[in-house]
Amino acid sequence: MIRELEQYREVAPKGTIDFLYRLSDLVQDKRFLHISAVRYGGGMVEILRRIVPIMKAMGIEARWEVIAGTQEFTDVTRRITDGLQGREETITNEMYQTYLDVNARNAKVLNLDADLVFVHDPQPAALVDHRKGGKWVWRCHLDAGLPHRPVWSLFRRHVLKYDAAVFSLPGFAQRLPIPKFLLYPSIDPLTEKNRELSRAEITQVLDQFGIARGKPILLQVASFDRFKDQIGTIRAYRMAKKHHHCQLVLAGSGVAHDPEGEAVLAEVQQAAENDPDIHILQLPPEADREINALQRGATIVVQKALKEGFGVSVSEAMWKGKPVIGGTAGGVSTQIVDEATGFIVHSVEGAAFRIRYLLSNPSVMSRMGAMAKEHVRRNFLITRHLSDYFTILKILSSE
Amino acid sequence: MPTTDADTTFRFLGCSEIQEILGKQAVDERQLAELLEEVPLDSVYYHTHSYFLRSRFIERTYPNDFAQWVAQQLQDHVLAERLSVVDPFDFQSLEALREELISLIDDHLSGMRTVPRATFGTPFYFNRSRILEVPTGIEVQTLREFRDAISDVDSSAIYFHVFEAHLRLQREENDFSAWFRGSLKLPDLADRMKALNPYLGSLERLRSNMLTMCDEQLAKSGRG
């Protein structure tokens, strides 16, 4: 019995944990190395922080290395990241050389020897130039579906040296002559952001933000970014409000030192027109418990972004048994089963209509919420992610 | 059959799937037919079969990815219904299934003035999967043991012994019915299990139907 894995037995689907033990038998003593640019911050590293120790405990030689960089390197890789996501960026020869030099320096000090090397995102991707043995996979967590071409051309030469690439959605991938796999992100049900909370804990957070308890709560959790379309959500809320006495909570991370975020926040505040039933919350990055409580306290969760990555916050809300009304951007519609766990909508009016429909049909809401939780249990929990890693490790290291 | 041996033991094999993106995408029904013609058969299998592995709990409106996309993204419910009625259970090979799907789309398009297109929706992405067989460690020798095992085994084992056995591994019948027939000498139960159409529901529904069959058989033979 592996304690690190056993703690998921209560939350994973029946049979999953035993199946994972069997799956791990197939990859005993394999060496699995993850390389990323950071060890803290973001969904990907949260999952790695949990998965690597589980794998180790299960007899796999799993390691996780983090590259060291410089301020110039951080600036260049931010440009590369933005460029891969479609923003017009210029990478000068000098910048590119910085990128190569830092990767080369890291290659000298890191132990890159493994049966499978998983390199996460663009920052450490050029380490592949120094590969020794084993299979190398580039794990792209970005939406690289419509990159800025010059940046992609520059970067593509590194990707071609990998044995495979992994994307979060088919639409996030580029044409490549190497195999491309699909691996959905996941959530960890035992973290502060997703663990069960008592009624008292939820109430305390709602009270802290002055959110009334007797009125249905519509919630959108998203950064203050134009693509998240908080203003569209306010419009949908207003249409629904004509028929239902409800309130709207727009929660996002703080916008300090982010001029674009500040501008969006100001627009959202203006659109709210001092409506006492609209709560605009700027939360610090570590506000996991607060987000958990808001999601659990919500009646309906709305995720109506115009542009989105995978949008794993949809799964977080579904895990808390909430119906989610979401748009078609990114991975939102991959997580919602339309008309079963929530609704996929294409307009502000569509969102308003579905909000009204759900508020008028509480039994539908609870049925959808229950289905949503079960759907996430089977498809978007860390246990499924672990199974994917074991499978890819076995398949690629045996080729 | 690889899951049994002379002492009539049935060994459950589960499976794990990794999805591979083929990089081919259709934005309208004509392209869907054209690409269906050229993608590997593994992709036809993926969109009509491993769909069940990915939807273990929720039964979607349409039983394959093609029908689901046509309905959801193109809003062409006529073609969606026609595609959903194609039952892979009726086809002996994936090639025959592919031909039927293509001819159905072509026939539908011949009566359309415009080709339905995903103007606002997402394209159809062709994928395929790589399946890894995973021994579950569960072995049974009697119908009672089988019944107890099937109620708890990971649903991927049901998928493997029913879906994989039929088309991808080209076995004449699913592994369960073959075992009932060959090892337990229960031809009636084997026939009922073989006739069970797995395409009309989810893996959980299939599990439930199989449990009912086993319970009925156990009751009949006084061992229930």
Contacts between the chains, C-beta under 8 A, distances in Angstrom:
chain1	res1	chain2	res2	distance
A	13	B	56	7.8
A	14	B	152	6.7
A	15	B	152	6.1
A	15	B	153	6.2
A	15	B	154	3.8
A	15	B	155	7.3
A	16	B	154	6.7
A	18	B	136	7.5
A	18	B	137	7.8
A	18	B	154	7.3
A	19	B	14	5.6
A	19	B	134	6.8
A	19	B	136	6.8
A	19	B	154	4.3
A	19	B	156	7.1
A	22	B	14	7.0
A	22	B	134	5.3
A	22	B	135	6.1
A	22	B	136	5.7
A	22	B	137	5.9
A	23	B	16	6.0
A	23	B	132	7.9
A	23	B	134	5.3
A	25	B	135	7.9
A	26	B	132	7.4
A	26	B	134	6.7
A	167	B	21	6.6
A	170	B	21	4.7
A	170	B	25	7.3
A	170	B	125	3.6
A	170	B	127	6.7
A	171	B	122	6.6
A	171	B	123	7.4
A	171	B	125	6.9
A	173	B	21	5.5
A	173	B	23	6.9
A	175	B	23	5.5
A	176	B	23	7.4
A	179	B	20	6.0
A	180	B	20	6.7
A	180	B	21	4.2
A	180	B	23	6.5
A	181	B	18	5.7
A	181	B	19	6.5
A	181	B	20	5.6
A	181	B	21	6.9
A	182	B	18	8.0
A	182	B	19	4.0
A	182	B	20	7.1
A	182	B	21	5.4
A	182	B	127	6.5
A	183	B	18	7.8
A	183	B	19	7.8
A	328	B	120	7.4
A	328	B	121	6.7
A	328	B	122	6.4
A	333	B	122	7.1
A	337	B	58	5.3
A	337	B	60	6.8
A	338	B	72	6.6
A	339	B	61	7.8
A	340	B	58	5.3
A	340	B	60	7.6
A	341	B	58	7.3
A	344	B	72	7.9
A	346	B	120	5.8
A	371	B	57	8.0
A	371	B	58	6.3
A	374	B	57	5.2
A	374	B	58	7.6
A	375	B	57	6.2
A	375	B	58	5.8
A	377	B	57	7.9
A	378	B	56	5.5
A	378	B	57	5.1
A	379	B	54	7.4
A	387	B	16	5.5
A	388	B	16	7.8
A	388	B	18	6.6
A	390	B	16	7.1
A	391	B	16	4.2
A	391	B	17	7.2
A	391	B	18	5.1
A	391	B	130	8.0
A	391	B	132	5.0
A	392	B	18	5.5
A	394	B	132	5.7
A	395	B	18	6.2
A	395	B	130	5.5
A	395	B	132	6.0
